[in-house]
Structure formats: C-alpha cells, structure tokens
Amino acid sequence: MSDLSPRGGSGGMIDEVEDNFDAPPDDAMSIASSDTDLADQSSTRSVTGSIFEQQQLIENGRRYANDTYYMPNDEVEQTRLSLTHRGFLRLLDGNLTLSHIGIDVKRILDVGTGTGEWAIAMGDRYPHAQIVATDLSPIQPAYVPPNVEFEVDNVQNEPWTYGEPFDFIHMRNLKGSFADWGSIYREAYRNLQPGGILEVSEIGPFRVTGSPPPDQSQHNSERTATPSTTHHDSPDTSACAIYNAVRKDAASKAGITIGLEHLDPILLREADFSIQRELTVNLPVGPWDTSDAKQQILGKIALVAILEMLEGTSIRMLTRELGWQVKEVRELCMKVQDELTSPWARAVVPIGFIIGRKMTGAEAGQNEV
C-alpha cells in the first residue's frame, strides 16, 4: 500500500471503529451514530439557532438541502457521512489530514463539512486555531468547541466573503457539488494566505474485479435487466457496471462529474497552485483482502458505507435526468447490493488526494526569473 504519512492528529474515535467492526453492519451503523452523540456531549459552545433548524425538502422519500444538489441530507445520509469519516481516519492511521499542518495554524476552512465531525476534531486538535466549516445543510451538532463555527453557505456564490484568509482549506467528498471546479479552486487560492495549503480528497466509483461462476452469469444478466437499463449500451451487464454507467450519464446531463476528475492537477495549476502531492489508493470493498488487518477493517467500512449510499447517490439524478421510476432505481440498487456482497465479488474503490500550495511572493518571483 502507498505510504500515506499523514499529519494532524485525531481523537480516539478510530479505536472504537476497529473494536466494533466485527459486529454486523447494522451494529456498525449504530456505532457510527453514537460517536456524533458523544461529540455533542463533550462540546462547549452552542451553534446559533438558524444553523440548527432542519430543512425539509422531501423527494422520493429522501430529504434534501435544496432543489438542485443531488445528495440527500437526511438521517440515513448523515449516518453514511459519519461512517465515511471513520473510514478516512482509519485510512490515514488516525490522522485528520494528509498534509503537513503546523501547530501554529491560525485559520482553517472546511468546505462541505456535512455532519461537521472533521471540523470538530480539528477544533479539538488545534485549540488555538479558528475553524470555519460550511455546508448547504444545517445538520451539524448543537454544541461544538468554542473555536469552531458552522455556516450555511453555498461556495458556488462568488466571491467568497470570509473576511480574513486561511492557512488551510479542506474539501472532502464533494464530487458532483460544483459544475465549475476551476472557479472553486480560484476562490480557494484567493482566500489562502501565501504559503497556505488546499487539500482535496475524494472517493471514486467502485468497481467489481471478480466474476460470478459460469452458471450464475446468465442468471445475473437476466435479473439485472430492467425497463430502463436494457437499452444502455455497455459491454458489461453486471448491476455494478450498469449502476456506474447510468449515474455517469445522468451526471453528464446535469452538467457535473461524479468521479475523480476534479482532482486533475491541471485544474489546480490553472488556479496558480503549486502541486505538493498526489495520491490514489485502491481500497477493498468488503473483507475479502486478508493481506492485513487494516485492509480488512477498511474493506468492512467501505462496504457498509457504499451499501448505504447506493440509493442516495442515484435516486434524484436517475429520476430527474434519465426519467427512471423510483421502483427501477431501488431495484437496481438491490441488485448492486447483491453483487457487492456475493462471495465471488472482489470490489475495489479508489480514494484520491491532491494537495496544492499557494506560493509566497518570493517564490512566485523566483518562478518568473
């Protein structure tokens, strides 16, 4: 496995994930939720009332922040976000960032904070830093460390108006959030101190590398076909391949990308960032990789998180952009679930990181010579 060498400490949350991931998936999801409750109890400052008010835009049985963003913000999604946070902690050996962050950091921005767990952990780790965390949804805990501030904000609205620049900007799991990543990176650059760091990380589309036994292949092909999938031109008739292909089609129609395209270093360089590091790690989905204990734990976390996200990441896009019926979406998700949990499945999911740095004036001058 590639050397991650992360920096930035975490709390002790990862131990609980490791200890409990021998439990069935349902128990694992309860574990993920319980850590948020603990964060609520140990925090010291209340979020303003407007932040804690829940938005109630219901569509196909899921709750959303607005009429455009494709991901829900309901309790099911919050549980998935919590579990994904634990997955990143485990991947980074209990650390919160891949970047080198000095203990003297003063201002940190977390874009798309979700449930706010990363921001809260950073507030605890860097008690003298101001942590500003933004999201479309006010789904963060009611009590937070005194140096953490949550804001409901859409960073697509230019220019950003945070008043003072930041030393570190963090973006994680925001694929499909922005049609123009170039403008987002330009604003991030503008809002960093000289020498400041931008870290972007993302989970890519999973893929199944194993194959079913010959006697199951025809059966799988027949049961995967639905009125909306039989016309899709794909050489792979597995449910997983169809799921990824139709989501990509729907995202294209919506004018967004849902892979790792926004981690392209060209986008950051065009915003004047100096690329410090790029890294992609392929994780197992499920406990099939027995090479070491860490891989097995990561595989369990990845499997539960992906199973929880199948409907949430597809139902709004497929019904709106491709005209699918809700029943068709859920049938496809069930077939994907069957494939991912089959004994023959050898699924993997890529996790990508890119780190950019805003050069100081002296460094920029040297580059011009």
N, C-alpha and C positions, 0 to 999 in steps of 0.2 A: 504493500500500500504506500502511496506517496507520502512523503514527510510533510506533515501539516504545520508543525512547530508553531501553534497558535499562541497569542498573547492576550492578556486580560483575564483576570480570574473570575470564577463563578461562585455561587453559593454552594451548598452541599446537596443541591437538588439531584444531581446525577446519580448519587448513591441509591436514592430511593427508586429511580427508574431501573437500575441494574438489579436491585434486590427483588423487585416485584415483576420483572418481565418473564418470569417462569409461570406467572398466572395466565389464565385465559384472556383473550383480547378484551372481553367486556370488563374484566377487572382492571386491565391496563388503562382503559379509557377512564375509569373511576379514579385511578391513581393520578392521571394527568389533571383531572379537575381539582383534586384535593390540594395540589400544590398552589393553585391560584387562591384557594381559601386561606392557606397559610400565609401567603403574601399579603392578603387583606389584613389578617390579624396582626402582623408584625410591622405594618407600615405606620407612618406617623402624621401624614397630612391628608386632609380630605380634598378630593377633586371638586371643582366648582359644580354646582347643581346642573348647569347646562350640559356639562360633559357626560354626566351620568344618566341623562334622560335617554331612553331607548327609542330608536327609530323603528317604525312598524310598517314597512312596505312589504307586504306578503305577496308572493307569486309562486304558484305551483307548490304550495305548502312550505316554502322557504322564505326567510326574512332577509331583506337587502337594505343597503345603506341609501341607495338612490335608484333611479330608473335606468341607469346606464352600466354601472360596474357589474361584471358578470358573476362575481363571487358573493355568496350569502354572508351574513354576519350573525346568524342565529347560534343557539347553544351548541348544536352539532358541529358547526364550523369552529366555534371557539374551542371546543374540546380538541379538534384536529390541530388547531394552531398551537395549543398548549403541548400536545404530544410532539409536534414538529420541533418546537423549541427544545424539548428534551433530546430529540434526535441530533440536533446541531450541537448541543452541549456534549453529547457522547462522542460525536464525530471529532470535535475539537478538544477531546480529552478534558472536558470540564471547563473549558475556557469560553469566553463570550465573543472573541474576535480572532480572526486570522492575522490581523495587523498588529504591529508593534505600537502600543499606546503608552506614552509616558505617564507616570503617576501624577504629573503636574498638569494634566489636561484640564482645560477650564470649561469648554462648552462642547456638547455633543448633541447631534440631531439624529433622531431615529425616524425615518420616513416610512409610513405604512406600518405603524407599531402593532396593529392588531390588538391582542389582549394586553399588550404592554409589559409582558414578562421580561423581555430583553432589557427594556429601558429601566425597569425597576431594579433588575440585577446589576445593571451598570451604575445606577444611583447608589446602591449599596457598596459596590466595589470602588467607586470614585466619589466619596462623600463630599469632596470639595469642588466637584465639577457641577455645572448646571446641565441637566438633561432635558431637552425639549423633544417630545415624541408626538407625532401627528398621525392622524388616520381619518378616513371618511366616517367611521362609526365610533360613537361614544360607548365602547364596550370594555373599557379599562376598569380596574378595581376602584372602589370608593376611597380607599386610603392608600397613600403612596409615600415614599421617602420625601423629606422636605425639599430635596434638590431636584425632584422630578416633576415636570409639568406636562400634562397632556393637552393637546389642542385638536379640535375637529377642523381639518383643513384639507383642501384639495390642492396638491402641489402643482397640478397642471395649470393652475391660475398663475400666470406670470405678471410681474416679477414676484419672487418670494420676499416676504416682508418680515424678517425676523429681527431686524434692528442691528444686531451685532453678528459678526462672522463666527464660524465654528472651527474647532480644531479637528473634529472627526465627524463624518456623516456616514450613517449606516443605512443600507437598503437591503432587505431580505424578502424573498418570495413575493416579488411584485410583478411577475410576468403577466402580461395582459392588462396591466393597470394604465399604461400610457401608450398612446399612438405614436408619439414623437419622443423617443428616449434621448435623442440629441439635445433637445431643449431642456430636458430634465438634468442632463449632465452639465450643460452650460450654466444652469442656475445653481447647481451644486458647487461648481467651480467658483462662481461669483460669490457664494456665501461661505467659502472657506478662507481661513487665514492663510497667508503664504506659508508653505510647508505643511498645510493641513492635508488630511487623508480622507478619501472616499473608499468605502468597502461595499461592494455589491455581491450578494450571493443568491443563488437560485437553484431550485430543484427542477430538473429537466423531465421530459416524458419517459416513463418506464417502458421497458421492452422485455419480451419473453424470449430467452435464448434456447430453452429446451423445447422438445417436440413431444406430442402425445404418442402413445403406442399406435401402430398402424390400424388396429381395429377400432380406435377411438377417433381417428382423423376425420373419416366420413361423417360419423355421428356429430362431431363438433361442428363441422361445416354446415350440416343441416340445421342444427339447433341455434347457430349464430345468426342465420338469415332472418331478417325482419323486413316488413314492407319498406322501411326507409334505408336499409343497408344493402339490399340485394343489388341495387343499381350502382353502388360505389365501386369504382374501378381500382381494385387493389389486388396485387398478386397473392397476398396473404389473407386468408379468410378467417384467421383467428379473431376472436372477440377483441382481444387486446389491440391487434393491428387496426381493426375497424374503428375501435374507440378513439385511438390516437389520430387516425386519418380524418374522421369526420369532425373531431374537435379542431383540428388544424384548418380544415375547410371553413368551419364556422368562424373561427378567429380571423381568417383572412377576409371573409365578408364583412366582419365587424371592424376591420382596419387595425387589428392588433396582432401581436405574436405571443405564443404561449410556450416557447421553448427557451433556449439559452441564447437566442440571437442578440439580446441586448447586452450580453457580456463580451461582445466583439470589441477588442481593444481599439479598433479604428474609431469607434464612436467616442471613446474617452479621449483619444488623442486629438480628435477634431474639436473637442471642448478644451484643449490645451493641457490636459492631464499628462503627467509622466507616469507610465505604467511601472508599478513596483513589483507586481506579482500576478500570475495567472495560474489557476489550479482547477482541474476537474478530477473528481473521484467517483468511481462507479461503485455503488453500494448494492449488496444483495437485497432482494425483496423477499422476505421470509427467512427462516433459519437454515436454509439449505447449505450455506457456506460454513463448513465446520473447521475451517483453517485455524480460527482462533475465537476466543470468547467474545472479543469486541465485535467481530463481524457478525456473529450470531445475534448479539443484542441489537446491533444496528439493523439487521435484517428483520427482526421481530418488530421493531419500532416502525421501520419503513412500511412493512406490510399492513399493520393496523392503520397507519396514517393514510396510506393510499386507498385502502378499502373505505375509509371514512370520507375521502374526498371525491370518490368516483362520481356521485350524483351532483355534489355541489359545484364541481368544476365544469359540468357539462349541461345541466338541465336548462339553464337560461339561454346559453348560446345555441344549443341544438334546436330548442323550440322556437326561438326568435329568428335565427339566421337561416336555418335549414328546414323549418316547418315541421319538425318532428312532433309527434304526440308525446305527452308526458309518459304514457304507458310504454312507448317504444324506448324512451331513454332509460327508464328503470329496468326494462327487460335486458337491454344491452349491458347495463352496469352489473346486473346479476350474473350475466354470462362471463364478464370480465372477472368478477369475483371468483367464480368457479374455476376459471383458468389459473388465476394467481395462487389459489390455494390447492391446486392439484398436486399430487406427489411428483409428477414429472416436470413441473414448472421450474425453470431456472431464470427468474426475472431479475433484472438489474435496473437501477435508476441512477442517472448522473447528477452529481452535485457540483455546481460550478462556482468559482470565486474569481473576482478580479479586484485589484487594489490600485487606485490611482492617487497621485500626489500632486498638489498644487505647488509649482516651483516658487522659490523665493525670487525677489527681484534680481539678486546677484546671479542666481542660477540661470534665469532667463537671459540675462545679459551675456553670460558665457556662451549659451547656445547660439546667440546671434553672431558671435565673433567667427 
